[in-house]
């Protein structure tokens, strides 16, 4: 596993936090909440893809086809 995924998750988190702060300062809290949820969904999709790869690797190692 490379460290790239950690940087990607951190990047999404930082961008989401900055956009969230900007929207909250301009009193658009509903949109800020939606941006936060969108960032969470993006990160969860990345993690789910990694977990799928893990299960595929385990299946290949233990020959569970």
C-alpha positions, 0 to 999 in steps of 0.5 A: 500500500502506498502513501498516496491514498493518505495524501488523497484523503487529507487533500479531500479533507482540507479542501472540504474544510476550506470550502465549509469555512467559506460557506459558513462565513457567508451564512450558507450553512445548508450548502456547507453541510452538503459540501461536508457530506459530499467530501465524506462520500468521496472519502468513503468511496475511496476506502470502499474501493481499497477494501474491495481490493483487500478482499480480492487479494485475500481471495487470491492468496487463499484461493477461495474462488 
